[in-house]
Amino acid sequence: MCGEAYKQSALIAKEIGAFKGFAVNREPMLSVMTKHSLFADKISDNYVPNELLSASREVWKDAIVMVKSMATVMGRRQCSLRQEQSAS
């Protein structure tokens, strides 16, 4: 569920923008998410149904890709805003 929450947060941020301080916290946040993903890969299917385990692993990977792409989107938005402000 945590991976899904990060993924949904990234979807929302894509539409309305990232939270204040995202740029400063991007790398630490990605580090934590990557650790969660790596440990999800280590969970034995002896303890969790395979379908649930596969979904968990997939959602962490999706969330990481989405957050990484947010930096590109945010960078473009900030650049556009700066250009608009300088033109005014």
C-alpha positions as CSV (number, residue, x, y, z in Angstrom):
1,M,0.0,0.0,0.0
2,C,2.9,2.4,0.7
3,G,4.2,2.0,-2.9
4,E,0.7,2.6,-4.2
5,A,0.5,5.8,-2.1
6,Y,3.7,7.1,-3.6
7,K,2.5,6.3,-7.0
8,Q,-0.8,8.1,-6.5
9,S,1.0,11.1,-5.0
10,A,3.2,11.2,-8.2
11,L,0.1,11.1,-10.4
12,I,-1.4,14.0,-8.4
13,A,1.9,16.0,-8.5
14,K,2.0,15.5,-12.3
15,E,-1.3,17.4,-12.5
16,I,-1.0,20.1,-9.8
17,G,2.8,20.2,-9.2
18,A,5.0,18.6,-6.6
19,F,5.0,19.5,-2.9
20,K,7.0,22.4,-1.7
21,G,10.5,21.3,-1.1
22,F,10.3,18.4,-3.6
23,A,13.5,19.5,-5.4
24,V,15.5,19.5,-2.1
25,N,14.0,16.1,-1.0
26,R,14.0,14.3,-4.3
27,E,17.2,12.3,-3.8
28,P,16.5,11.3,-0.2
29,M,12.9,10.3,-1.1
30,L,14.1,8.2,-4.1
31,S,16.7,6.5,-1.8
32,V,14.0,5.5,0.6
33,M,11.7,4.3,-2.2
34,T,14.5,2.3,-3.8
35,K,15.3,0.6,-0.5
36,H,11.6,-0.4,-0.1
37,S,11.6,-1.7,-3.7
38,L,14.8,-3.7,-3.1
39,F,13.4,-5.3,0.1
40,A,10.1,-6.1,-1.7
41,D,12.2,-8.1,-4.1
42,K,13.7,-10.1,-1.2
43,I,10.4,-11.1,0.3
44,S,9.9,-14.9,-0.1
45,D,6.8,-16.1,-1.8
46,N,6.5,-18.6,1.0
47,Y,5.0,-15.8,3.1
48,V,2.9,-13.9,0.6
49,P,0.6,-15.0,-2.2
50,N,2.5,-14.7,-5.5
51,E,0.0,-12.4,-7.1
52,L,0.2,-9.9,-4.2
53,L,4.0,-10.1,-4.1
54,S,4.2,-9.4,-7.9
55,A,1.9,-6.5,-7.6
56,S,3.9,-5.0,-4.7
57,R,7.2,-5.3,-6.6
58,E,5.6,-3.8,-9.7
59,V,4.0,-0.8,-7.9
60,W,7.3,0.1,-6.2
61,K,9.1,0.1,-9.6
62,D,6.3,2.2,-11.2
63,A,6.3,4.7,-8.3
64,I,10.1,5.2,-8.6
65,V,9.9,5.7,-12.4
66,M,7.1,8.2,-11.9
67,V,8.9,10.2,-9.2
68,K,12.1,10.3,-11.3
69,S,10.1,11.7,-14.2
70,M,8.6,14.3,-12.0
71,A,11.9,16.0,-11.8
72,T,12.0,16.4,-15.5
73,V,8.4,17.8,-15.6
74,M,9.1,20.1,-12.7
75,G,12.3,21.3,-14.3
76,R,10.4,22.2,-17.5
77,R,7.7,24.0,-15.6
78,Q,10.1,26.0,-13.6
79,C,12.0,26.9,-16.7
80,S,8.8,28.0,-18.4
81,L,7.8,30.1,-15.4
82,R,11.1,31.8,-15.3
83,Q,10.8,32.6,-19.0
84,E,7.3,34.0,-18.6
85,Q,8.5,36.1,-15.6
86,S,11.4,37.5,-17.5
87,A,9.2,38.4,-20.5
88,S,6.9,40.4,-18.2
